[in-house]
Amino acid sequence: MRMLKVFIVDDHPQVRQNYVLLMRREPDLECCGEAASGHEAMTKIPLATPDIVVLDVSLQGEMDGVELLKHLRCHYLELPVLVVSGHDEGVYAEQLLRLGAKGYVMKGDAVAFLQALRQVAAGSIYLSEQLRNGKEQRGA
């Protein structure tokens, strides 16, 4: 079984640690690196050579998650990005998908997070259940 190398970008150390602990229990997932800011991610991602990036859209600092996503799309077109957020706003998720994210999942849902990682890494788009239901209700 091939290991899926995951790079985590989140400005909260405890959140990053939770993702690492969650992935440690999975035989096919490994954390290949972490960053607390967009600038740190830009320097570490080329060295870590991840298969997928997990990106907190609400990064603090000069470069937020949206700006980092734009940078990644310009420089690493084939690198899938899974956006994690505490916001379940469908419009916001749709904007991020248009910018090149391959998935959007709510923080705190471990099962959905693991499913999203694998689905996005396999080349599919992932939307959390809350967002899929919201899209259906809006008629999208």
N, C-alpha and C positions, 0 to 999 in steps of 0.2 A: 504494500500500500504506500502510495506517495504521500509525503507530508505536505500539507498546505501551510506555506509560510505567511504569517499574518503580521502586519505592522500596525501598531495602535497609536493614534494621535488623539489625545484628550488632555485638557489642562488640569484635570483633577487626578492626583496620584492614586487615590483610593479606587476610582473607576478603572484606571488602567490595570491596577493590581487585581481587581475583580475579574476583568477579562482574561488576564493571564492565568489566574486560578481556574477559571471555567474551562479554558482551552487545555490546560494540563491534564484534565480528566478525559480528554478526547484523544484517541490514538492517532488520528490523522491531522491534528492541528498543532502548530507550534508558533509561539510568538518569536519573531525574528528581530524585533526592535520596538522601541517606544519613543514617543516625543510628546512634550508638554506644550509645544507651540508650533505654529506654521513654519517659522524660520528653522527651528530645530529639525522638523520633519524634512524640510528641503535638503538639509545637509546629511541626514542619516539614511533616508530612503535609498539613495543610489548605492550605498555601501551594504545595506541589508538585503537588497534584491528580493523584496517580498512578492508573493503571488497575488496578494490583495491588501488594500489599506482600509482600516476601520477609522473613520473620521468623525469626530464630534463636530457638528456644524456650529456650535456655539463657543468656539475657541475664543479666549480672551487675548488681547494684545494687538500688535500692529497688523497681523494677518489672521483674519477669522477663517472659519471653515470654508466659507464660500470662496474666498480668495485663494486658499490652498487648493481647493478642488479645481479652480480655473487653471492654476499653475500645473497641477498634475495632469490635467487634460492636454495642456500644451506640450509638456515635456515627456510624459509617459502615457501616450495615447492608449496603449494596450493594457495598462495596469488598472484592474477593476477597483472601484472605490465603493465601499458600503458606508453610508452615512448613518450615524446613530444620533438620536435626539430625544430630548424630553418633551418635544412639541409634537402633537399629532395632527398638525394643520396640513390638510391635503394640498392646499395651494402651494405651501412652502415646499413640500415634498416634490410636487410636480416641477417646480422651478429648479430644484437641485437635480432632478432626473434630466431635465432639458440641458442643464449645464454639464452633464456627463456622468453623474453618479449612476451606479448600476443597481443600487438598492437603498432602501430607507427603512430603518427599524427603530422601534421605540426602545429607549434605555430601560433596563430592568426586566426585560422579558428574555430570560436565558434561552429558552427553547427556540423562540423566534430568531434570536441572535445567531445561534449555531446553525439553524436551518438557512438563514440568510447568507451566512458566510459561505457555506457549501454551494448554495444555489448561484450566488453571484460569481464565485470562483469558477463554476462550471460554465459560465457564459450567459446565464439567465438574468432577468430583472427580478428583484424582490421588493414587494411592498408589504408592510405589516398588515395584519388582518383589519385593524382599525381603519387604515387608509383605504384598503380595498373596499370595505363596506361603505366608507364615506364617498368614494368615487361612484359607486353604484347608486347611492342615494342622490347624488348630484346629477346623475344621468350621463356621466363621462364615459 
